[in-house]
Amino acid sequence: MKTSHKIVLSSSSDMSKVSDASVDLMVTSPPYPMVEMWDEIFSKQNPEIGQALEKKDGNLTFELMNKELDKTWRETFRVLREGGFACINIGNATRKLGEEFKLYSSHSRILEYCSKLGFSSLPEILWRKQTNAPNKFMGSGMLPAGAYVTLEHEYILILRKGNKRLFKTDEEKLCRKKSAFFWEERNIWFSDIWDDLKGTRQTELDKKIRDRSGAYPFELSFRLINMLSLKEDTVLDPFLGTGTTTLSAMATGRNSIGFEIDSNLQEHFAVRFQDVVDFSNELIKKRLDKHLTFIQERVKKKGLLGYTSKVYGFPVMTNQETEIEFNELKKINFQKDLMEVEYNSSPATHAC
């Protein structure tokens, strides 16, 4: 098995070379409207945004910023297949412009627009990013009538194009079974509140990209790709940033396409993907080890299980897990803007 991963240093809305209905899943985190670190990027896309900021017109600024994002959501709808998903990690923002302080609800604005495009909204995930700072309260402190709560969560919006995806051929059905995840993973991943993910520390990134990076943790895109796509599917990230979605696609045996406007990130990509083989194979080992630990504890408490993995020979909770298969990475071939990953055709033998 081979997968290809293309990185395009171009505007996220310039997806004209991506064919209609050719993408199975989109996972991204766009620049957040009304978060100050993104003002310059939005203003470069539309000078009217900078003018609205200078006039302290928050409502107009917010709408103009979202209209820039709307271009990407339109293109995403076009390139997604019937039954494909779009996952958008977005945070709301609080900001004072002039004398007015208010909340700008980006998640509801995006949902409203995507609904008009034809997307079906599915239950969303709240990513809780808690802070234990002693000064976490905002506004007037302990004095009433002037305080406001802190924003300690972001949204992961889940949208579907059209009806449920159908698996008609035996080959498609087998691929779906091989792409399964473990029962115990399902119980964590399909909760509507994720409070076990830590945000990416920006201090770990190069200074040139730190000032404009809103990178989410690897685990976030890794979960979504496993949950909502199959091996050899194509995953799109129109706001690629530091390349986390591409890395997750490589680790899960999916193809990917990423768009990024900031050329400063090109050198970062080459460095980050150098160790993808060892990183991904260690991740497979950890998943298998974690499952074996879970099974041992489960058997002690509940007794023997009724199903066995056909590939690995260890117990699994359900019949849907019996064909699950993990393919280790062999090597990654770097080309100009394209990376090709080769996988072992036989499943990882660590837990057999």
DATARA-V246110 format. One line per field, one symbol per residue. ss: DSSP state (A for helix, B for strand, O for the rest). A space follows every 10 residues. Layout:
ss: ???
This chain:
ss: OBBBBBBBOO OOOOOOOOOO OOBBBBBBOO OOOOOAAAAA AAAAAOAAAA AAAAOOOAAA AAAAAAAAAA AAAAAAAAAB BBBBBBBBBB OOBBBBBOOB BBBBOAAAAA AAAAAAAOBB BBBBBBBBOO OOOOOOOBOO OOOOOOOBOO OOBBBBBBBB BOOOOOOOOA AAAAAAAAOO OOAAAAAAAO OOBBOOOOOO OAAAOOAAAA OOOOOOOAAA AAAAAAAAOO OOOBBBBOOO OOOAAAAAAA AOOOBBBBBO OOOOAAAAAA AAAAAAAAAA AAAAAAAAAA AAAAAAAAAA AAOOOOBBOO OOOOBBOOAA AOOOOOOOBB BBBBOOOBBB BBBOOOOOOO OO
